[in-house]
């Protein structure tokens, strides 16, 4: 039972992009760049040298989150 709950919690946190609970972080994005070569998932460096993590295609938009709540 606990394995199912933990699994579902992790999936929910990833899809809803819950801050500090999602498994999608900077280290994983660096690995994606190295191993998967998916350009749409790679980290982006802005003009002022900040690292930005673009939203993945499986995240809900703000409108979808409001509809589902």
Secondary structure, DSSP 4 states (H G I P E B T S, - for coil): -HHHHHHHHHHHHHHHT-TTT-S--HHHHHHIIIII--GGGSEEE-TTS-EEEPPPTTSPPHHHHHHH-
